[in-house]
Amino acid sequence: MNRNRPLKNATPVARLVRTFQEFARLEASGGILLIGCMVMALAWANSPWTGSYFHLWHTDPTFGVAGSHLSKSLHFWINDGLMALFFLLVGLEIKRETLVGELASFRKAALPIAAALGGMIVPAVFYLLFNRGGPGAAGWGIPMATDIAFALGVLALLGDRAPMSLKVFLAALAIADDIGAVLVIAFFYTAQISWISLGVGGLIFAALIAANRTGLRHPLIYIVLGIGLWIAFLQSGIHATVAGVLLAITIPARQKLNSESPMLRFEHALLPWNKYLIMPVFALANAGVVLGGGAARSLVDPISLGVICGLVLGKPIGIVLFSWLATRCGIATMLDGISWRQIVGVGLLGGIGFTMSLFIANLAFGDAPALETAKVAILAASVLAGAVGTVVLRIRVRSSLA
């Protein structure tokens, strides 16, 4: 195929393939940058300048106009502000996949959805085996998450030797997993609800739906209303990042003659910022933990054991088991060119929780000491899952070439 061929002149199938290839390329390169920022955060937090690392994220920039101001820590603006844009992109990816992608029909969606369901339920069970009724019980959602950028970044190390169908399966699985993570955050990691603020958010959401239904397509309308929705959710007690997903639902997906839909325009505009700024900055701000004797001892804490076993064991077991059950019952069929050993490898890569796991850990534990324990476990589990998954997939590649 001529890579320089204009996308607008391509067939619908070629256009869809090109869109996914661009998505996978950005996810993979973003995942590699994410790894670099994780290493940088760890090095900084364990250097002689460790004090400057933790001081930086707790500085309080102030924003405001006309006598009204909002003063929050830099850590807040990253985790509640920038990450709202991350969840906006997640919502747009979910919407695209349910309209034209791998989740667009039941037959196409059944396998990755079943895999994602198993990859959420089984890790949570593993975690609760160690923490049920204990002080770390609130962290049960931590091992349920998969970091799509990190996972595709590791899969990219195999280059062209990993079939495109495997990358599609991993991306669809991770996006279905994101749907579950958003629901978990919305329903289980919510502070005391302010019904007045939530009502204001509901009115703004209704206005966004009305804008969509009446054919309004100018991005500024959705940006202004989206900011209002974020502020309302911020005050409501429901985590403000959920506003990003709700905003994505309302952005028009219909394409007019020779013009890209607002949904794709938003997605294409956000993708580079998300992969090359938002997620790396989030990793830099959240992955820094002091690795000393205390960190090593924390690996045998019930929270750590729950996170590590949930991500490294629960994820692949859940993904493979539920995929096998779905195919065995005739609900789903295996994708062409994918073997069960590769499903195991993808299941292990699904154990790279990182961004989403760190995010849920912040919601579960706040500033409690348990947060640092969870962070150490998430980093250890993500590195272990990525390494073992890569080895399993490389063995499969070599055996298939023999």
KOLTI-946423 format. One record per residue: residue number from 1; x, y, z of N, C-alpha, C, O in turn. Coordinates in steps of 0.2 Angstrom, whole numbers. Atoms other than C-alpha are relative to their C-alpha. Example, Ala and Ser with C-alpha at 12.3 -4.5 7.8 and 13.67 -1.06 7.14 Angstrom:
  dose     nu     nv     nw    cau    cav    caw     cu     cv     cw     ou     ov     ow
     1      4     -6      0     62    -22     39      4      6      0      9      5      3
     2     -4     -6     -1     68     -5     36     -4      5      3     -1     11      4
# end
This chain:
  dose     nu     nv     nw    cau    cav    caw     cu     cv     cw     ou     ov     ow
     1      4     -6      0      0      0      0      4      6      0      9      6      3
     2     -4     -6      0      6     17     -4     -2      4      6     -7      6      7
     3      1     -4     -6      8     26     13     -1      7     -1     -4     10      4
     4      1     -7      1      7     43      5     -7      1     -3     -8      7     -4
     5      7     -1      3    -10     40     -2     -4      4      5     -5      2     10
     6      4     -4     -5    -22     53      5     -5     -5      3     -9     -9      0
     7      4      4     -3    -33     45     18     -7      1     -3    -11     -3     -2
     8      7     -1      2    -49     53     11     -1     -3     -7     -7     -4     -8
     9      1      4      7    -46     44     -6      0     -8      2     -1    -12     -3
    10     -1      7     -1    -44     27      3     -7     -3      1    -12      0      2
    11      7      3     -1    -58     14      4     -1      0      8      3      1     12
    12      2      0     -7    -68     13     21      5     -5      4      7     -4      9
    13     -4      5     -4    -58     -3     26      7      2      1     10      2      6
    14     -7     -3     -1    -41      5     22      0      6      5      5      7      8
    15      1     -5     -4    -47     20     31      0     -2      8      4      1     12
    16      0      3     -7    -51     10     47      7     -3      2      9     -2      8
    17     -6      3     -2    -35      0     46      6      6      1      9      5      6
    18     -4     -5     -1    -25     16     44     -1      4      7      4      6     10
    19      2     -3     -6    -34     24     59      3     -4      6      6     -2     10
    20     -2      4     -6    -30      9     70      8      0      0     11      0      5
    21     -8      0      0    -11      9     64      2      6      3      7      6      7
    22     -2     -6     -3    -10     27     69     -1      0      7      4      2     11
    23      2      1     -7    -18     23     85      5     -4      4      8     -2      9
    24     -5      5     -3     -6      8     89      7      3      0     10      2      5
    25     -7     -3      0      9     18     84      1      5      5      6      5      9
    26      0     -5     -6      5     33     96      0     -4      6      3     -2     11
    27      1      3     -7      0     21    110      7     -4      1      9     -3      7
    28     -7      3     -1     17     11    107      5      5      2      9      4      7
    29     -5     -5     -2     28     26    107     -1      4      6      3      5     10
    30      2     -3     -6     18     34    121      2     -4      6      4     -2     11
    31     -2      5     -5     21     18    131      7      0      1      9     -1      7
    32     -8      0     -1     40     19    128      2      6      4      6      6      8
    33     -1     -6     -4     40     37    134     -2     -1      7      1      2     12
    34      3      1     -7     29     32    149      5     -4      4      7     -2     10
    35     -5      4     -4     43     19    154      5      5      2      8      4      7
    36     -6     -5     -2     56     33    153     -2      4      6      2      6     10
    37      2     -4     -5     46     44    164     -1     -3      7      1     -1     12
    38      0      4     -6     43     30    177      7      0      3      8      0      9
    39     -7      1     -2     62     27    177      3      7      3      6      7      8
    40     -2     -7     -2     65     46    179     -3      2      7      1      4     11
    41      3     -2     -6     53     48    193      3     -4      6      4     -2     11
    42     -4      4     -5     61     33    203      7      3      1      9      3      7
    43     -7     -3     -1     78     40    200      0      6      4      4      7      8
    44      1     -6     -4     73     57    206     -2     -1      7      1      3     11
    45      2      1     -7     64     51    221      5     -3      4      5     -3     10
    46     -5      3     -4     79     41    226      7      3     -1     12      0      1
    47     -6     -4      1     92     54    222      1      4      6     -3      5     11
    48     -1     -5     -6    100     67    234     -5      6      0     -6      9      4
    49      5     -6      1     87     79    227     -8     -3      1    -12      0     -1
    50      7      3     -1     72     68    233     -5      5      3    -11      5      2
    51      5     -5     -3     65     83    243     -3      4     -5     -9      6     -4
    52      3     -4      5     63     93    228     -5     -3     -4    -10      0     -7
    53      5      4      4     53     79    219     -6      1      4    -11      3      1
    54      6      0     -4     40     78    233     -3      7      1     -9      9      1
    55      2     -7     -1     40     97    236     -3      3     -7     -8      7     -6
    56      2     -3      7     37    101    217     -8     -2      0    -12      3     -2
    57      7      2      2     20     91    216     -5      3      6    -11      2      5
    58      4     -2     -5     14     99    232      0      8      0     -3     11      5
    59      1     -7      1     16    117    227     -7      2     -2    -10     -2     -6
    60      7     -2      1      0    127    225     -1      5     -5     -2     11     -3
    61      2     -5      5     -3    136    209     -7      2      0    -12     -2      2
    62      7     -2     -1    -18    147    210     -3      3     -7      1      7    -11
    63      4     -3      5    -31    151    196     -6      3      2     -9      1      6
    64      7     -3     -2    -45    163    196      0      7     -4      4     10     -6
    65      1     -7      3    -53    179    189     -6      3      4     -9      0      8
    66      6     -4     -3    -64    193    196     -1     -2      8     -6     -3     10
    67      1      1     -7    -60    189    214     -1     -7      2     -1     -9      8
    68      2      7     -2    -64    171    213      7     -4     -2      9     -3     -8
    69     -6      3      2    -49    159    213      0     -8      3     -4     -9      7
    70      0      7     -2    -45    140    215      7     -2      1     11     -1     -4
    71     -7      2     -2    -29    135    224      0     -7      2     -2     -9      7
    72     -1      7     -1    -24    117    223      7     -2     -2     10      2     -5
    73     -7      3      1     -8    107    223      1     -2     -8     -4     -3    -11
    74     -2      2      7      1    104    206     -2     -8     -1     -5    -10     -6
    75      2      7      0     -3     85    210     -7      0     -1     -9     -5     -5
    76      7      0      2    -21     89    210     -2      2     -7     -6     -1    -10
    77      1     -2      7    -21     98    193      2     -5     -5     -1     -6    -10
    78     -2      6      4    -12     83    186     -5     -5      0     -8     -8     -5
    79      4      5     -2    -23     70    194     -7      1     -2    -11     -4     -4
    80      7     -2      1    -40     79    192     -1      4     -6     -7      4     -8
    81      1     -4      6    -37     91    178      3     -3     -6     -1     -5    -11
    82     -3      4      6    -25     83    165     -3     -6     -1     -4     -8     -7
    83      3      7      1    -32     66    169     -7      0     -3    -10     -5     -5
    84      6      0      3    -49     72    164      0      0     -7     -4     -2    -11
    85     -1      0      7    -43     75    147      2     -7     -2      0     -9     -8
    86     -2      7      2    -35     57    147     -7     -4      0     -8     -8     -5
    87      7      3      0    -53     51    152     -4      2     -6     -8     -2     -8
    88      3     -2      6    -60     61    138      2     -4     -6     -2     -6    -10
    89     -3      4      5    -49     52    126     -2     -7      0     -4    -10     -4
    90      2      6     -1    -53     36    134     -8     -1     -3     -9     -6     -6
    91      7      0      2    -72     40    131     -1      0     -7     -5     -3    -10
    92      1     -1      7    -69     45    113      2     -7     -3     -1     -9     -8
    93     -3      7      3    -59     28    110     -6     -5      1     -7     -9     -4
    94      5      5     -1    -73     18    118     -6      2     -5     -9     -3     -8
    95      5     -2      5    -86     28    107      1     -3     -7     -3     -6    -10
    96     -2      2      7    -76     25     91     -1     -8      0     -3    -11     -5
    97      0      7      1    -74      6     95     -7     -3      0     -8     -8     -3
    98      7      2      0    -93      4     99     -3      1     -6     -8     -2     -8
    99      4     -2      6    -98     13     83      3     -4     -7      0     -7    -11
   100     -3      3      6    -85      6     70      6     -5      1      9     -7     -4
   101     -5      4     -2    -72     -4     79     -1     -7      2     -6    -10      0
   102      0      6     -2    -69    -20     87     -6     -2      5     -7     -8      6
   103      6      1     -4    -84    -18     99     -6      2     -3    -11      3      0
   104      6     -2      4    -96    -13     85     -5     -5     -1    -11     -3     -2
   105      5      5      1   -105    -29     84      1     -6      6      7     -6      8
   106     -1      5     -6   -108    -43     97      5     -5     -2      9     -7      3
   107     -5      5      2    -98    -56     87      7      2      1     12     -1      3
   108     -7     -2      0    -83    -45     86      2      2      7      8      1      9
   109     -2     -3     -7    -84    -38    104      0     -6      5      3     -5     10
   110      1      6     -6    -88    -55    113      7     -2      3      7     -2      9
   111     -6      3     -2    -70    -61    114      4      5      4      5      4     10
   112     -4     -5     -4    -61    -45    120     -4      2      6     -2      3     12
   113      4     -2     -6    -76    -41    132      0     -5      5      1     -4     11
   114      0      5     -4    -76    -58    139      7      0      4      8     -1     10
   115     -7      0     -2    -57    -57    141      1      6      5      4      5     11
   116      0     -5     -4    -59    -40    149     -3     -1      7     -1      1     12
   117      4      2     -6    -72    -46    161      4     -4      5      4     -3     11
   118     -4      4     -4    -61    -60    167      6      3      3      8      2      9
   119     -5     -4     -2    -47    -48    168     -1      5      5      4      8      8
   120      2     -4     -6    -56    -38    181     -3     -3      6     -1     -2     11
   121      3      3     -5    -66    -50    191      6     -4      4      6     -4     10
   122     -5      5     -3    -51    -63    194      5      4      4      6      2     10
   123     -5     -4     -4    -38    -50    200     -3      3      6      0      3     11
   124      4     -2     -6    -51    -42    212     -1     -5      5      0     -4     11
   125      1      6     -4    -54    -59    219      7     -1      3      7     -2     10
   126     -7      1     -3    -35    -62    221      2      5      5      4      4     11
   127     -2     -5     -5    -33    -45    230     -4     -1      6     -1      0     12
   128      4      1     -6    -47    -48    242      1     -6      4      0     -7     10
   129     -3      6     -3    -40    -65    246      5      2      6      5     -1     11
   130     -5     -3     -5    -26    -55    255     -3      5      4      0      7     10
   131      2     -6     -4    -36    -40    261     -7      1      2     -9      6      5
   132      7      0     -2    -54    -44    264     -1      1      7      2     -3     11
   133      1     -1     -7    -59    -36    280      6      4      3      5      6      9
   134     -6     -3     -3    -42    -28    282      1      8     -2     -4     10     -5
   135      0     -7      1    -36    -10    281      1      2     -7      0      8     -9
   136     -1     -1      7    -31    -12    263     -6     -2     -5     -5     -2    -11
   137      5      2      4    -48    -18    257     -3      5     -5     -5      2    -10
   138      2     -5      5    -52     -2    248      3      0     -7      1      3    -12
   139     -4      1      6    -39     -6    235     -2     -5     -5      2     -7     -9
   140      2      6      4    -48    -20    227      0      2     -7      1     -3    -12
   141      1     -2      7    -50    -10    211      7      1     -3      7      1    -10
   142     -7     -2      2    -31     -7    209      2     -6     -5      4     -4    -11
   143     -2      5      5    -27    -24    200     -5     -1     -6     -3     -5    -10
   144      5      1      5    -42    -23    189      2      4     -7     -1      2    -12
   145     -2     -5      6    -34    -10    177      5     -3     -5     10     -6     -2
   146     -5      1      5    -24    -12    161      2      7     -3     -2     11     -5
   147     -3     -6      3    -12      2    155      1     -2     -8      6     -5    -10
   148     -1      2      7    -15      1    136      6      3     -4      9     -1     -8
   149     -6     -3      3     -1     13    131      6     -4      2     10     -6     -2
   150     -6      4     -2     12      3    142      0     -7     -3      5     -9     -6
   151      1      7      3      5    -14    136      2      0     -8      6     -4    -10
   152     -2      0      8      6     -9    117      7      2     -1     10      0     -6
   153     -7     -2      1     23     -1    120      4     -6      1      9     -7     -3
   154     -3      6      0     29    -18    126     -1     -4     -6      4     -7     -8
   155      1      4      6     21    -27    112      3      2     -6      5     -1    -10
   156     -3     -3      6     29    -15    100      7     -3      0     10     -2     -6
   157     -7      3      0     46    -23    105      1     -6     -4      6     -7     -7
   158      0      6      4     41    -38     95      0      3     -8      1     -1    -12
   159      0     -3      7     39    -26     79     -5     -4     -4    -11     -5     -1
   160      5      3      5     31    -34     64     -1     -7      1     -6    -10     -2
   161      1      7     -1     33    -51     71     -6     -2      4     -9     -7      4
   162      7      1     -3     17    -49     82     -5      2     -5     -5      8     -7
   163      5     -2      5      2    -50     71     -4      5      2     -6      7      7
   164      4     -5     -2     -9    -36     69     -6     -2      4     -9      2      8
   165      6      2     -4    -24    -46     75      1      0      7     -3      1     11
   166     -1      0     -8    -15    -48     92      0      7      3     -2      8      8
   167      1     -7     -2    -13    -29     93     -7      2      1     -9      6      5
   168      7     -2      0    -31    -27     89     -3     -3      6     -7      1      9
   169      3      3     -6    -36    -39    102      2      3      7     -2      4     11
   170     -3     -3     -6    -25    -31    115     -3      7      1     -5      9      7
   171      3     -7      0    -32    -14    111     -7      0      2     -9      4      6
   172      7      0     -1    -50    -19    111     -1     -3      7     -6      0     11
   173      0      3     -6    -47    -29    127      1      6      5     -3      7     10
   174     -2     -5     -5    -39    -14    136     -6      6      0     -7      9      5
   175      5     -5      0    -53     -2    130     -6     -3      3    -10      1      7
   176      5      3     -4    -66    -14    136      1      0      8     -3      2     12
   177     -3     -1     -7    -56    -14    152     -1      7      3     -3      8      9
   178      1     -7     -2    -57      5    153     -7      1      1     -8      5      6
   179      7     -1     -1    -76      4    152     -1     -2      7     -4      1     11
   180      0      2     -7    -75     -6    168      3      4      5      0      5     10
   181     -3     -4     -5    -63      5    176     -3      6      2     -4      9      7
   182      4     -6     -1    -73     20    173     -6     -1      4     -8      3      9
   183      5      1     -5    -88     12    181      1     -1      7     -2      1     11
   184     -3      1     -7    -78      6    196      1      7      3     -1      8      9
   185     -2     -7     -3    -72     24    199     -6      4      1     -7      7      7
   186      6     -3      0    -89     31    196     -4     -2      6     -7      2     10
   187      5      3     -5    -99     19    208      4     -1      7      0     -2     12
   188     -3      2     -6    -86     14    221      6      4      3      7      3      9
   189     -5     -4     -3    -73     27    223     -2      7     -1      1     12     -4
   190      3     -7      0    -84     42    226     -1      2      7     -3     -1     12
   191      1     -3     -7    -84     54    241     -7      1      1    -12     -1     -3
   192      7     -2     -2   -100     61    249     -2      4     -5      1      9     -8
   193      3     -4      6   -111     67    235     -4      6      2     -8      7      7
   194      4     -6     -1   -117     85    234     -5      0     -6     -4      0    -12
   195      6      1      5   -134     83    225     -1      6     -4     -3      6    -10
   196      1     -6      4   -135    101    220      5      1     -5      3      2    -11
   197     -5     -1      5   -118    101    211     -1     -6     -5      0     -5    -11
   198      2      5      5   -123     84    203     -6      2     -4     -6      0    -10
   199      5     -3      4   -139     92    198      2      5     -6     -1      4    -11
   200     -3     -5      5   -130    106    189      4     -4     -5      3     -2    -11
   201     -3      4      5   -119     93    181     -5     -3     -5     -3     -4    -11
   202      5      3      4   -134     84    175     -3      5     -5     -5      3    -11
   203      2     -5      5   -141    100    167      5      1     -5      3      2    -11
   204     -5     -1      5   -125    103    158      1     -6     -4      1     -5    -11
   205     -1      6      4   -124     85    152     -6      0     -5     -6     -2    -10
   206      6      0      4   -142     87    146      1      5     -6     -2      4    -12
   207     -1     -5      5   -137    103    137      5     -2     -6      4     -1    -12
   208     -4      3      4   -123     94    129     -3     -5     -5     -2     -5    -11
   209      4      5      4   -135     80    123     -4      4     -5     -5      2    -11
   210      4     -5      4   -146     94    116      4      3     -6      2      3    -12
   211     -4     -2      5   -132    101    107      2     -5     -6      2     -3    -12
   212     -1      5      4   -128     85     99     -6     -2     -5     -5     -2    -11
   213      6      2      3   -146     81     94     -2      5     -5     -5      4    -10
   214      1     -5      4   -148     98     86      5      2     -5      4      6     -9
   215     -5      0      5   -133     96     75      5      5      1      9      7     -4
   216     -6     -5     -1   -121    109     83      6     -4      0      7     -9      4
   217     -6      3      0   -104    104     79      6      4      1     12      1      1
   218     -6     -4     -1    -92    118     83      3     -2      7      0     -3     12
   219     -4      3     -5    -79    112     95     -1      4      7     -1      2     12
   220      0     -5     -5    -80    128    106     -6     -2      5     -6     -1     11
   221      6      1     -4    -98    123    112      2     -6      5      0     -5     11
   222     -1      6     -5    -92    106    119      6      2      4      6     -1     10
   223     -6     -1     -4    -76    113    126     -3      5      6     -1      3     12
   224      2     -4     -5    -85    127    136     -5     -4      5     -4     -4     11
   225      4      4     -4    -99    115    142      4     -5      4      2     -7      9
   226     -4      5     -3    -86    102    145      3      2      7      4     -1     12
   227     -3     -2     -6    -77    113    157     -5      1      6     -3      0     12
   228      5      0     -5    -93    117    166     -2     -6      3     -3     -7      9
   229      2      6     -3    -97     99    168      6     -3      4      4     -6     10
   230     -6      2     -4    -79     96    175     -1      3      7      0      0     12
   231      1     -3     -6    -82    109    188     -5     -2      4     -5     -3     10
   232      6      2     -4    -99    103    193      2     -7      3      0     -8      9
   233     -2      7     -3    -92     85    195      5      1      5      5     -3     10
   234     -5     -1     -5    -77     92    205     -3      2      6     -1     -1     12
   235      3     -2     -6    -89     99    217     -5     -5      3     -8     -4      8
   236      5      4     -2   -101     85    217      2     -6      5     -2     -9      8
   237     -3      5     -3    -90     72    225      1     -6     -4      5    -11     -2
   238     -2      5      5    -90     60    210      6      3     -3      7      8     -5
   239     -6     -2      3    -73     60    203      0      4     -6     -4      2    -11
   240      1     -4      5    -71     74    191      2     -3     -7      0     -1    -12
   241     -2      3      6    -62     63    178     -6     -3     -4     -6     -4    -10
   242      6      4      3    -79     54    175     -3      5     -5     -6      3    -10
   243      2     -5      4    -84     71    167      2     -1     -7     -1      1    -12
   244     -3      0      6    -72     68    153     -3     -6     -4     -4     -5    -10
   245      4      6      4    -81     51    148     -7      2     -2     -9      1     -8
   246      7     -2      1    -98     59    149      0      5     -6     -4      5    -10
   247     -1     -4      5    -92     73    138      1     -3     -7     -2     -1    -12
   248     -2      4      6    -85     61    125     -6     -3     -3     -7     -4     -9
   249      6      3      2   -102     52    124     -4      5     -4     -8      3     -9
   250      4     -4      3   -110     68    118      3      4     -6     -1      7    -10
   251     -4     -3      5    -97     74    105     -3     -4     -7     -2    -10     -7
   252      3      3      6   -105     71     87      5     -5     -3     11     -3     -4
   253     -5      5      3    -98     56     78     -2      0     -8      2     -3    -12
   254      2      0      7   -107     59     61      4      4     -4      6     10     -2
   255     -5     -3      4    -96     64     47     -4      3     -6     -9      0     -9
   256      3     -3      6   -102     77     34      5      0     -6     10     -2     -5
   257     -4      1      6    -96     78     16      7      4      1      7      9      2
   258     -7     -3      0    -77     80     15      2      3      6      7      7      6
   259     -2     -3     -6    -76     84     33      0     -5      6     -4     -9      6
   260     -1      5     -5    -70     74     48     -5      2      6     -7      8      7
   261      5      0     -5    -83     71     62      4      4      6     10      3      7
   262     -3     -3     -6    -80     82     78      3     -6      5      8     -4      8
   263     -3      5     -4    -77     65     87      7     -1     -2     11     -2      3
   264     -7      1      3    -62     61     76      4      6      1     10      5      2
   265     -4     -6     -1    -56     79     77      3      1      7      8      2      8
   266     -2      0     -7    -56     79     96      5     -6      1     10     -4      4
   267     -4      5     -1    -48     62     96      7      1     -3     12      0      0
   268     -6     -1      3    -34     66     84      4      6      3     10      6      3
   269     -3     -6     -4    -31     83     93      3     -2      6      8      0      9
   270     -2      2     -7    -30     74    110      6     -5      0     10     -5      5
   271     -5      5      0    -19     59    105      7      2      2     10     -1      6
   272     -7     -2     -1     -2     67    104      1      3      7      6      2     10
   273     -1     -3     -6     -5     78    119     -1     -5      6      3     -5     11
   274      1      5     -5    -11     63    129      6     -5      1      9     -6      6
   275     -5      5      0      3     51    124      7      3      2     11      0      5
   276     -6     -3      0     17     64    124      1      5      6      6      8      7
   277      0     -4     -6     12     75    139     -4     -2      6     -1     -3     11
   278      4      2     -6     -2     70    150      2     -6      3      3     -6     10
   279     -2      6     -3      2     52    153      7      0      3      9     -2      8
   280     -7      0     -3     21     55    155      0      5      6      4      3     11
   281      0     -5     -6     18     70    167     -3     -4      6     -1     -3     11
   282      3      4     -6      6     59    177      5     -5      3      5     -6      9
   283     -5      5     -3     19     45    178      6      3      4      8      1      9
   284     -5     -4     -4     32     58    183     -2      2      7      2      2     12
   285      3     -2     -7     21     64    197     -2     -5      5     -2     -4     11
   286      3      5     -4     15     48    203      4     -7      1      3    -10      6
   287     -4      6      0     28     34    200      6      1      5     10     -4      6
   288     -6     -1     -4     41     42    212     -1     -3      7     -5      0     11
   289      0      3     -6     43     31    227      7     -1      3     11     -3     -1
   290     -7      1     -3     58     29    239      1     -7      1     -3    -11      4
   291     -1      7      0     65     12    236      6     -1      5     12     -1      3
   292     -5      2     -5     74      7    252     -1     -6      3     -5    -10      1
   293      2      6     -4     73     -7    265     -7      0      1    -10     -6      1
   294      7      0     -1     56     -1    269     -4     -2     -6     -9     -6     -6
   295      4      2      6     50     -3    251      1     -8     -1     -4    -11     -4
   296     -1      7      1     58    -21    250     -5     -4      5     -8     -9      3
   297      5      4     -5     48    -26    266     -7      1     -2    -11     -3      0
   298      7     -1      2     32    -18    259     -2     -5     -5     -8     -6     -5
   299      2      4      5     32    -31    246     -3     -6      3     -7    -10     -1
   300      3      6     -3     26    -44    258     -6      2      4     -9     -2      8
   301      6     -2     -3     12    -33    265     -6     -2     -4     -6     -4    -10
   302      5      2      3     -5    -39    261     -3      4     -6     -5      1    -11
   303      2     -4      5     -9    -24    250      5     -2     -6      2     -3    -12
   304     -5      2      6      7    -28    239     -1     -7     -2     -2     -8     -8
   305      1      7      2      3    -47    239     -6      0     -5     -7     -3    -10
   306      7      0      4    -15    -43    233      1      3     -7     -1      1    -12
   307     -1     -3      7     -9    -31    219      4     -4     -4      3     -5    -10
   308     -4      4      4      5    -42    213     -3     -6     -2     -3     -8     -8
   309      3      6      2     -4    -58    213     -6      2     -5     -8     -2     -9
   310      5     -2      4    -19    -49    206      2      2     -8     -1      0    -12
   311     -2     -2      7    -10    -41    191      4     -6     -4      3     -7     -9
   312     -4      5      3      3    -55    188     -3     -7     -1     -2    -10     -6
   313      4      6      0     -8    -70    191     -7      1     -2     -9     -3     -7
   314      8     -1      1    -26    -64    191     -1      2     -7     -6     -1    -10
   315      1     -2      7    -25    -55    175      0     -5     -5     -4     -6     -9
   316     -1      5      5    -18    -69    164     -5     -5      1     -8     -8     -4
   317      5      5     -1    -29    -82    172     -7      2     -2    -11     -2     -5
   318      7     -3      1    -45    -71    171     -1      1     -8     -6     -1    -10
   319      1     -2      7    -42    -66    153      0     -7     -4     -4     -8     -9
   320      0      7      3    -37    -84    147     -7     -4      1    -10     -7     -3
   321      6      5     -2    -51    -93    157     -7      3     -3    -10     -1     -6
   322      6     -3      2    -65    -81    152      0      0     -8     -5     -1    -11
   323      0      1      8    -59    -81    133     -2     -7     -2     -5     -8     -6
   324      1      7      1    -59   -100    134     -7     -2      1    -10     -5     -4
   325      7      2     -1    -76   -101    141     -5      3     -5    -10      0     -7
   326      4     -4      6    -83    -88    128      0     -4     -6     -5     -5    -10
   327     -1      4      6    -76    -98    114     -3     -7      1     -7    -10     -4
   328      2      7     -1    -81   -115    122     -8      0     -1    -11     -5     -3
   329      7      0      0    -99   -109    124     -3      3     -7     -9      3     -7
   330      2     -3      7   -100   -102    106     -2      7      0     -5      9     -5
   331      1     -8      0   -102    -84    112      5      4     -5      3      8     -8
   332     -5     -4      4    -86    -79    103      4     -5     -4      4    -11     -2
   333     -4      4      3    -74    -85     91      7      3      0      8      9      1
   334     -7     -3     -1    -55    -84     91      2      4     -7     -1      3    -12
   335     -2     -4      6    -47    -71     79      5     -3     -4      9     -7     -1
   336     -4      4      5    -38    -77     64      7      2      2      9      8      4
   337     -7     -1     -1    -19    -79     67      2      1      7      8      2      8
   338     -1     -1     -7    -20    -79     86      0     -7      3     -5    -11      2
   339      0      7     -3    -15    -95     96     -2      2      8     -2      7     10
   340      1     -1     -7    -19    -98    114      6      2      4      5      5      9
   341     -6     -2     -3     -1    -96    119      1      8      0      3     11      4
   342      0     -7      1     -2    -78    112     -5      3      5     -4      9      7
   343      5     -3     -4    -18    -75    122      3      0      7      2      5     11
   344     -3      0     -7     -8    -80    138      5      6      0      5      9      5
   345     -4     -5      0      5    -68    133     -3      7      0     -1     11      4
   346      3     -6      0     -7    -54    130     -3      1      7     -4      6     10
   347      2      0     -7    -15    -59    147      5      3      5      3      6     10
   348     -6     -3     -4      2    -56    155      1      7     -1      2     11      4
   349     -1     -7      1      4    -39    147     -6      4      2     -5     10      4
   350      6     -3     -3    -14    -35    153      2      1      7     -2      6     10
   351     -2     -1     -7     -6    -36    170      4      6      1      6      8      7
   352     -3     -6     -1      3    -20    167     -5      5      1     -8      8     -3
   353      5     -4     -2     -8     -9    177      2      7     -1     -2     12     -4
   354     -3     -6      0      3      6    179     -5      6      1     -7      8      6
   355      4     -6      0     -7     22    174     -6      0      4     -8      3      9
   356      6      1     -3    -24     16    179      0     -2      7     -4      0     11
   357      0      3     -7    -19      6    194      3      6      5      0      6     10
   358     -2     -5     -5     -9     21    201     -6      5      1     -6      8      7
   359      5     -5     -1    -24     32    198     -5     -2      5     -7      1      9
   360      5      3     -5    -36     20    207      3      0      7     -1      1     12
   361     -3      0     -7    -23     18    221     -1      7      3     -2      7      9
   362      1     -7     -2    -24     37    223     -7      1      3     -8      4      8
   363      7      0     -3    -43     36    225     -1     -4      6     -5     -2     10
   364      1      5     -5    -42     21    236      3      2      7      0      2     12
   365     -4     -1     -6    -29     27    249      1      7      1      4      9      7
   366     -2     -7     -2    -27     46    247      7      1      2     12     -1     -2
   367     -7     -2     -3    -12     52    257      2     -5      5      7     -4      8
   368     -2      5     -5    -12     36    268      7     -3     -2      8     -4     -8
   369     -7      4      1      5     26    270     -2     -6     -5      3     -8     -8
   370      1      6      4     -4     12    261      1      2     -8      2     -3    -12
   371     -1     -2      7     -3     22    245      7     -1     -3      8     -4     -8
   372     -7      1      2     16     21    244      1     -8      0      5    -10     -5
   373     -1      7      1     15      2    247     -3     -2     -6     -1     -7    -10
   374      4      1      6      2      1    233      4      2     -6      5     -2    -11
   375     -4     -3      5     14     11    222      6     -5     -2      7     -7     -7
   376     -6      5      1     29     -1    225     -3     -6     -3      0     -9     -8
   377      3      6      3     18    -16    221     -2      1     -7     -1     -4    -11
   378      2     -1      7     11     -8    205      6      0     -4      5     -3    -10
   379     -6     -1      4     28     -4    199      3     -7     -1      5     -9     -7
   380     -3      6      0     35    -21    203     -4     -5     -4     -2     -9     -8
   381      4      5      4     20    -31    196      0      2     -8      0     -2    -12
   382      1     -2      7     19    -20    180      7     -2     -4      7     -5     -9
   383     -7      2      4     38    -23    176      0     -8      0      2    -10     -6
   384      0      7      1     36    -42    180     -5     -3     -5     -3     -7     -9
   385      5      2      5     20    -44    170      3      1     -7      2     -3    -12
   386     -2     -2      7     28    -35    155      6     -4     -2      6     -6     -8
   387     -5      4      2     44    -45    156     -2     -7     -2      0    -10     -7
   388      2      7      2     36    -62    157     -4      0     -6     -4     -5    -10
   389      4      0      6     23    -57    144      4      0     -6      3     -3    -11
   390     -5     -1      6     37    -52    132      3     -7     -1      4     -9     -7
   391     -3      7      1     46    -69    135     -5     -5     -3     -3     -8     -8
   392      5      5      2     30    -79    132     -1      1     -8     -1     -3    -12
   393      1     -1      7     27    -70    116      6     -1     -5      5     -3    -11
   394     -6      2      4     45    -71    110      1     -7     -2      3     -9     -7
   395     -1      7      0     45    -89    113     -5     -3     -6     -3     -7    -10
   396      5      2      5     29    -91    102      2      2     -7      2     -1    -12
   397     -3     -3      7     37    -80     88      5     -5     -2      5     -7     -8
   398     -5      5      2     52    -91     88     -2     -7     -2      1     -9     -7
   399      2      7      1     43   -107     88     -4      0     -7     -4     -5    -11
   400      4     -1      6     32   -101     74      4      1     -6      3     -1    -12
   401     -4     -2      6     47    -96     63      5     -6     -1      8     -7     -6
   402     -5      6      0     57   -113     67     -2     -4     -6      1     -9     -7
# end
